[in-house]
Amino acid sequence: MAISNPYPTRVSGSSPHHASHASHALEFVRRVYMYFTMGIVAAIAGGLSSLYLSGTTDVRMGFDSVAIPSAVALVLAHPFITMAVYIGAFFGASAVRFRPGVNLVALVGYGYITGLVLAPSVFVAQLMASHGGTLDANPVRDALLLTGVAFFGLTAYAMTTKRDLSFMGSFLTMGLWVVVGASLIGFFFHSEAFHLAIASVTVLLFGGFIVYDTSRMVREGDNGDPIGAALGLFLNVVNMFISLLRILSSSSRDR
């Protein structure tokens, strides 16, 4: 994810060049966060439409029949197709990120699909919580709050610190591969503690990516790819939310 710095080494001080670069960097960050916000709003819209606007379907869970949103039931019934559509939407948005107009449509579309994909996790977490079976009484609300607080706090730090955080890139990339490998192992190693450990590390990992990516935007300025930067931030936040939801919706009976 690291991008080499296209600007010459800057000399400390308030030179016109330095002031101009700072101004362009802040304008770039503003554009990135505008696109990022559009993606988040689209994801929320996708999740809400899936949960509340698709009707209901009766699904048997154990000995009980549970009425769940039809869109959620569809995603649960076809997980591999769902993931293929989700991954295709991401790569599609990445492929057209330099095409004005089309890139915004693709970004919003990808955000909406993300909401549809996340809806089953949100529904199941809230269903378990309603029966008192989760560690947190309201895992969805609290995962959203914690994600928001963490994002704004980490962003504020990255935008105000004077430290060069470029050294974090290699460590974060290595950590990402470790998490991916551990997640693959998790498909065959069914342990609640193991999955919670992965989720905890993932929260820290993508918190680090938020700091690193934001710091890089501020220091390097406009790299001509605001949509790509927005997609990166969007993925960081979504992965942090999923991991926090996984932790907070873990079974209370294991405690």
Secondary structure, 3 states (H helix, E strand, C coil): CCCCCCCCCCCCCCCHHHHHHHHHHHHHHHHHHHHHHHHHHHHHHHHHHHHHCCCEEEEEECCEEEEEEHHHHHHHHCHHHHHHHHHHHHHHHHHCCCCCCHHHHHHHHHHHHHHHHHHHHHHHHHHHHHCCCECCCCHHHHHHHHHHHHHHHHHHHHHHCCCCCCCHHHHHHHHHHHHHHHHHHHCCCCCHHHHHHHHHHHHHHHHHHHHHHHHHHHHHCCCCCHHHHHHHHHHHHHHHHHHHHHHHCCEHHHC
